[in-house]
Amino acid sequence: MNDNNTEILSEKLVSSFYEALLENGLAPKTIESYVGDIRSFVEWLESKGNIFTGKLTRFHVTAYKNFLVQNNYEINTINKKINSLQSFNQFLIDEKYLTEKVVDLCRDKLKIAAGSEKEVEVFTDAEGEKLLFYIQSEEVTSRDRLIILLLLYTGVRVSELVNIKLKDVDLLSMNLTISWGKGGKRREVPLKGEAIEAIKEYLDGERKDNKFAQSEYLILTNRAAKMDRDAINKILNKLEKRLDIRLYPHKFRHAFCTTLIKKGVELTTVAKLAGHASIQTTANFYINTSSKDKRDAVELL
């Protein structure tokens, strides 16, 4: 393979990584950050005379981390780049370029002072209440209400949400079966009563009258037999402007996982409900204590 072809492959891999993050419903700024980190990593490799062809190695990871440390990058910046590399590592495994994980967060992330970890963005109690009250109004269609409740109470990724089929919903057992990742992975998530009622309302009303009512997919639009990611984002953008609350699909997922952990649900259970390939992923994102939690704790003294 000549240099031009390998350069094209490296750019194709980065672009495919971008598309995979989009499908997983990450916030635009998060995607921009991940892809920017990987582009920087690939450029660093090229500066060493190596064109990236999908074969990420343990040596690459440790050498890159040493480069960042020696060039006085902030600890949080280095750890963010390591997180991005881990995500890229998993993408390369999914795409069959690799067969094993070469990024080990426990070993590769630099230790920082306890309690200084970055927090994920979730809804405040006031925001959550405002959102739930508003979607009960007549201004919101039964379909859009269902979308919000499924995002909030199941923690689904947006790519999973739009692919839910009628057969995946078991109203009797109050379970939702979600297909995720490659290789036909499936998980079951129990449905709250509010979500069940929203599904029934949508099925018996708005969906029944849709011209695509025979579609196998649960959520439809007026123009297609299946909802897509862009349509979900348009709905959330409209609500965001109406309520003045920052809304994007992964924020609901963060809220789902964080709420469960704060209520004492075991990390292994949260990982299974969220469809995380590793419990370490759940721990890295969601066991950090918020600034408010720490302040409240100090006030108890």
HUZI-V409652 format. One line per field, one symbol per residue. phi: phi as a letter, one per 40 degrees, with the letter a starting at -180 (. if undefined). burial: 1 if it has 16 or more other C-alpha atoms within 10 Angstrom, else 0. A space follows every 50 residues. Layout:
phi->???
burial->???
This chain:
phi->.ccccccccccccccccdccccccgccdcccdcdccccccccccdcccgb ccbhccbccdcccccccccccgccdcccccccdcccccdccccdcgcbba cbcbcccccccbddgbcccccbccdccccccccccccccbccccccdccc ccbbgcccccdcbcbdccbbcccfbbcbcagbggcbabbcbcdccdcccc ccccbdcccccbdcccccbbbcbacacbdccccccccccdccbfbcbadc cccdcdcccccccgccdcccccccgccbcccccccbccccccdccccccc c
burial->00000100111011001101110111100010011111101100100000 11110100001101100100000001011111111111111100001100 01101001100000001000011000000010011000000111111111 11111111111111100110000011111100000001111000110110 11100010010110011111000011111001100110100000101111 11111111101000001001111110000001000101010000000000 0
